[in-house]
């Protein structure tokens, strides 16, 4: 069984999130030093959660769920009011080869951006390929400028964000993804989390494109995004522990791999992600077995149906 499934975690014994009152939920700081301190403290707590396996955080699930939230925020920046449900549908229910539309494309962009392994020597090339063609030639210089700056991780990220929105004012989502990648790379994370993508708003992006110093606003945004990520990480750790605890009760072939998929994906579409093969594996599963597995997980209280529809159902960790 997968190492994650073997971890013996009691969901009721997880420590409560450590949320210092001087960092979390306080009035937003109004000076650079205080804002930088708050973001650094919040990022430190998040860093511990991401790197201590004893916390039991399903990091891939955390990343895909935050990517969904970042896509909702990105669509809002572009002037479209869209829900998580609508984004999931646009991304997961589009027939392969058909256009997903701007909302599905937004989610795909964030998922691909946050899936880049920063420990792979080709990560810069992969990021470059993700960008629109008219921006690709500038990316190496933007990255070098950020990496060479004598500044904090967040300040380096602000630098590349500012460079991008000044050169391409309407490519805010590219600027946010690149800022999150530089932040993760500077912090030594394996893959980025969408923190700039969660909280940096249109007003800040417009100010950056006009040449204003937006470091304070970005420090505050990152502090709040890291707080949200810490809370979500603890919540998902408890939910994941319950799923891992019932995994031995599942008798169907491929159930271990299916459980791992639920611990990695915000939403699972059985007809394409469990059947005819379990996504990311060569394990076969019939449509009937996939439906029965999902129903069994719902009975056990560890998975829920996300849409309320009788057909084209999506399932996620409860």
SVG drawing of the C-alpha trace seen along z (x, -y; Angstrom):
<svg xmlns="http://www.w3.org/2000/svg" viewBox="-30 -55 52 62">
<polyline fill="none" stroke="black" stroke-width="0.4" points="0.0,0.0 1.2,-3.5 3.3,-5.1 0.7,-7.8 -2.0,-5.2 0.2,-3.5 0.6,-6.5 -1.2,-5.8 -3.0,-9.1 -5.9,-9.5 -7.9,-12.4 -9.0,-13.5 -5.5,-13.9 -4.1,-16.4 -2.8,-19.5 -4.8,-22.6 -3.3,-25.2 -0.8,-27.5 -2.1,-30.9 -0.3,-33.6 -2.5,-36.6 0.4,-38.9 0.4,-37.4 -3.1,-36.1 -6.3,-38.0 -4.8,-41.3 -5.2,-44.7 -3.2,-44.9 0.2,-46.5 0.8,-49.9 4.6,-49.9 7.0,-47.8 8.8,-46.3 5.7,-45.1 4.1,-43.8 7.3,-41.9 7.5,-40.4 3.9,-39.2 4.3,-37.5 7.5,-35.9 5.9,-34.5 2.9,-33.2 5.1,-31.6 7.3,-30.0 4.2,-28.2 3.2,-27.1 6.7,-25.9 6.6,-23.6 3.3,-22.1 4.6,-21.4 7.9,-19.8 6.9,-17.8 5.3,-14.5 4.1,-13.9 1.4,-16.6 -0.2,-14.3 -1.1,-17.1 -2.1,-15.8 0.0,-18.3 -1.1,-17.5 -4.7,-17.8 -3.9,-21.1 -2.3,-22.4 -5.2,-21.4 -7.7,-22.9 -5.8,-26.2 -5.4,-26.2 -9.2,-26.1 -9.5,-29.0 -6.8,-30.9 -8.6,-30.3 -11.8,-31.7 -9.9,-34.8 -8.1,-35.1 -11.5,-35.0 -12.7,-37.7 -9.7,-39.9 -10.6,-39.5 -14.1,-40.6 -16.0,-37.3 -18.0,-36.1 -17.6,-32.4 -18.0,-29.8 -15.8,-26.8 -18.6,-24.5 -18.6,-26.2 -14.8,-26.0 -14.7,-22.3 -17.3,-21.6 -15.5,-23.6 -12.2,-21.8 -13.4,-18.3 -16.5,-17.9 -15.1,-19.3 -14.7,-16.6 -11.0,-16.2 -10.1,-18.3 -12.9,-20.8 -12.3,-24.3 -12.8,-24.6 -13.5,-28.3 -11.8,-31.1 -12.7,-29.7 -11.6,-26.1 -8.4,-27.5 -7.8,-29.6 -8.0,-26.5 -5.9,-24.5 -3.3,-27.3 -3.1,-27.4 -3.0,-23.6 -0.2,-23.3 1.8,-26.2 1.6,-24.8 2.5,-21.3 5.9,-22.4 8.7,-20.7 11.2,-23.3 13.8,-20.6 13.8,-19.5 16.5,-21.2 14.1,-22.0 11.5,-23.9 12.3,-27.2 11.7,-25.7 8.5,-24.2 7.3,-27.6 8.4,-29.3 6.3,-26.8 3.3,-27.6 3.4,-31.3 1.8,-32.9 4.3,-33.0 4.7,-36.7 5.9,-36.6 8.3,-33.6 11.4,-35.4 11.3,-37.8 11.0,-35.2 14.7,-34.3 15.6,-38.0 12.7,-38.3 13.8,-35.3 17.4,-36.3 16.5,-39.8 14.4,-38.3 17.0,-35.7 19.8,-38.2 18.0,-40.7 19.2,-41.1 15.8,-40.9 13.4,-38.7 11.6,-35.8 8.3,-37.9 10.2,-41.0 11.8,-39.0 8.4,-37.7 7.0,-41.2 9.9,-42.2 9.0,-39.6 5.3,-40.4 6.0,-44.1 8.2,-43.4 5.5,-41.4 2.5,-43.6 4.5,-46.7 5.4,-44.9 2.0,-43.1 -0.6,-44.9 -3.4,-42.5 -1.5,-39.3 -2.2,-39.4 -2.6,-35.6 0.8,-35.1 2.4,-37.6 0.7,-35.9 1.8,-32.4 5.4,-33.5 5.4,-35.4 4.3,-32.2 6.9,-30.1 9.7,-32.5 8.4,-32.6 8.4,-28.8 11.8,-28.5 13.4,-30.9 11.8,-29.2 13.1,-25.8 9.7,-24.2 9.4,-21.4 6.4,-22.9 4.6,-26.3 1.4,-27.0 -0.9,-29.7 -0.4,-32.4 -0.1,-35.5 -2.9,-34.0 -5.2,-33.8 -5.0,-37.3 -3.3,-39.9 -6.2,-41.9 -6.8,-43.9 -6.1,-47.2 -2.6,-46.1 -1.9,-44.7 -3.0,-48.0 -0.8,-50.0 2.2,-47.7 1.6,-48.2 1.7,-52.0 5.1,-51.7 3.9,-52.1 5.6,-50.3 3.2,-47.5 5.4,-45.6 3.4,-46.4 0.1,-45.3 1.8,-42.1 3.3,-41.3 -0.2,-41.7 -1.7,-39.6 0.8,-36.8 0.4,-36.8 -3.3,-36.4 -3.0,-33.7 -0.5,-31.8 -2.9,-32.0 -5.7,-30.6 -3.4,-27.8 -2.4,-26.9 -6.0,-26.5 -6.9,-24.6 -3.9,-22.3 -4.9,-21.4 -8.5,-20.8 -7.4,-18.6 -5.0,-16.7 -8.0,-15.7 -10.1,-14.7 -7.3,-12.7 -6.6,-10.9 -10.2,-9.6 -9.9,-8.5 -6.6,-6.7 -8.2,-5.1 -11.0,-3.4 -8.8,-2.4 -8.2,1.1 -11.9,1.7 -12.1,1.4 -11.9,4.7 -12.1,3.7 -9.1,4.1 -7.2,0.8 -8.8,-0.8 -5.4,-1.8 -4.6,-3.7 -8.1,-5.2 -7.7,-6.5 -4.4,-8.0 -6.2,-9.8 -8.7,-11.3 -5.8,-12.4 -4.4,-14.3 -7.3,-15.7 -9.8,-18.4 -12.5,-16.6 -12.6,-13.1 -14.7,-12.3 -15.1,-8.5 -15.8,-8.0 -12.4,-9.4 -10.2,-9.4 -11.1,-6.0 -12.2,-4.1 -11.1,-2.5 -7.8,-3.0 -7.1,-4.9 -5.4,-8.2 -1.7,-8.0 -1.5,-4.2 -2.0,-1.2 -4.6,0.3 -7.9,1.2 -11.3,0.4 -14.7,0.9 -17.3,-1.8 -19.4,0.2 -16.5,0.8 -15.7,-3.0 -19.3,-3.9 -19.5,-1.3 -16.2,-2.5 -17.5,-6.1 -20.8,-5.0 -18.9,-3.0 -16.6,-5.9 -19.7,-8.1 -21.3,-5.5 -18.1,-5.6 -18.4,-9.3 -15.0,-10.1 -16.0,-11.3 -18.9,-13.5 -20.5,-14.2 -19.8,-17.7 -22.5,-18.6 -25.9,-17.4 -26.5,-16.1 -27.9,-12.7 -25.3,-12.4 -21.8,-13.6 -21.1,-13.5 -17.8,-14.7 -16.5,-13.4 -14.0,-14.9 -12.7,-14.2 -15.4,-14.9"/>
</svg>
